[in-house]
Amino acid sequence: MSRQQKELNRERIVAAAGQGFRARGIDGVGIDELMKTAGMTHGGFYNHFASKDELALEVLNQGFTASLGHVDALIDAHPRSSRAALNAIVDSYTSTYHRDHPEDGCASAALAADAGRHGIAAQQEYRRGLQGYIAAITDLLLASAKQTDTKLDSRRAREQAIAMFSQMVGAQVLARAVAEADPELSDEVLNANTKDIKRRVG
């Protein structure tokens, strides 16, 4: 097998695991199933990863890298208004599309509990993504305050960023928890939190 083919196979495994883990949790998808989804045999898994836990770390890493890239794209799309960029991030994160497609969404909401259960290495990967979101939102809050001539120091901005992102993640977790049983309540959870966060942004 060529080096290029091996890299492509690895990417297919990570892609299959990324969707499966975000949709059903790390423990909800077995190696047999994810390798079948990737179009390979069970034995081929160990040519790329020593264990499922190692694969989970790669999924967390790539998942947050992609999510933070999406945040950067939203910021770039609103170069003149940090407040507009913040609102776009909130709208995207607390959207019904994000709720209904966890397999394509951010690892922060989909894999929060998994990261907590899968040891310090998983928590460290999750921390990297969490810190990335907090830093991006903190910078936007400070920039927005400057643009509107509002007093806001770095410590307070970081506190607000942590609270905002925690609310965004919590809204998705709750909305997904009742999405099929009570779609109207699920929508209410998302809408109420979206309005509340954006109201406090200003």
N, C-alpha and C positions, 0 to 999 in steps of 0.2 A: 504493500500500500504506500502510495506517495505521501510525502509530508503534507502536501496541499489537500489531498483527500482525507487524511487523518484530521486536519484542522476543520474541514467541512463537516465531518462526522461529529466531531466534538461540538461544533456550533449547533448541529441538529439536536443533539442530546440536551444541550442547555436550553434551547428554544422550547423543546417539548416539556422539559421539567419546569421551565419558567411559567408556562401556561398552566400546566397541571398543578403545580404547587400553589400558585396564586388563586386558582379556582377552588381547590379542595384541601389545601394544606400539605405540608411536607409529608406528614404521616399518612395522608389520604391517597397517595399515589405510590405504587410499588415499582421497583426497577423493571420487572417484566413488562408492565403496562407502558411505562414511559419509553422503553426501548422499542416496543412495538409501534408506538406513535411516531417515533423517530425513524422507523423503517429498518431497524437493526435487531440483532439477536441479543439475548440477555448477556451472553459471554463477552460480547463486544464492549459492554459497559466498562469493564475493568481495564481495557486498553487506554482509557481516558481518565478515569477517576478511581481512587483507592476505595472510596466508600460513598454512600448516598449523602452523608453529612458533608463531604468535600464538595459534592455537586451542589448541595443547598447553599453553601457559601458563595459559589460562583453565581448561582441564581440571584442571591441577594445583592451581590456586587453589581452584576449587569443590570438588574432591575432598577436599582437606585441610580445608576449612571444614566440609564435611559430616561427615568423620571425627572432627574435634575436637568437633563438636556432639554426636556420639554418645558421646564420652568424657564430656562435661559431663552428659549425660542419665544415664549410669551412676553418676557421682558423686552427682548429685541423688537417685538412687534409694537411696543408702546414706548418709543424712545423719548417722547416729550412729557409723559405723565406716569410717574411712579404709582400714583393712586389707580390709574387705569390698568396698569400691569398687575397690581395686587388684586384688583377686582377680577381680572381675567384668570388669574391663578385660582382664586376661590371658586369662580364659576366652573372652571374645568374640573377641579378636584371634587366638588360637591354635586356634580351633574348626575342625572339619572343614567347617562351612558356609562359613566365610571362605575356606578353602582351595579349596573346590569352586566358589565363585562370585566369582572375582576381578573380574568385570565390575561387581559391586555392592559390592566391598570397598574397603579403604583404598589410596590411591595410594602409601603408603610402601613396601609390599611389591611391589605390581604395577609400579610405575614407577621404582624405585630406579635400575636400570641405564640406563633411558631418560634420566632427569634428568642422570645423569653424562655421557651422550653428546651431549646437545642444547644445550650451551653454558651460559654463565654465567647467563642469564636464567632458564632452566629450573632450574638449581641454586639460584638465589635463591628461587624459588617452593617448591622442595622443602625448602630450609632453613627457610622460614617454618613449614611443617608439622612438620618435625622438631623445631624449637625449641618448638612448641606442645605436642607430646607430652612432650618432656623436662620442660618447665615443669610440666605437669599432674601427671606422675608424681613429680617432685621435691616438689611441694607435698603430695601424698598421703603420701609417705614421711615427711616432716617431721611432718605431722599425726598419722600413725600412731605415730610415735616419742613424740610428746607424750602421746597417749592411753594408751600403754602404759608411760609413764615410762622411756623408753629414750633414752640419750644419742645424738644424731645432729646433726652440724652441717650447714650448708647446702652446703658444698663436697662433703662425703662423700655427702650425699643426691643431689646432682646426678650425681656419678660413678655411683652405684647406678642412678639413673634412666636414664642413657645406656646402661649395660650391660644393663639389663632390656629396654629397648626394642629395642636392637640384637639381643638374643637372640630377641625376639618376631618381628621382621622376618625374621631369618635362618631361624627355624624354618618360617615360611610359605614362604619362597623354596625351601628344601630339600624341604619336603613337597610342594609343587606340582611340583617338578622330577621326582619319581618317582611321582606320584599314580596314573597309569595303568599304568606298568610294574610297580610293586610297591606296591599299596595298603596292605599290612600294614606295610611299612617307612615309608611316608608317615604312617600313623597313629602309629607308634612315635615318629617324629621330633616330632610335635605333642605327644603325651602326655608324653614324657620332658622336653621343654622346659617344658611347662605345670607339671608337678610340681616341676621344679627351680626355676623362677622363684618359684612360690608358697611353696615351702619356705624360700627366702631372704627373702621378704617377712615371713615369720613367722606 
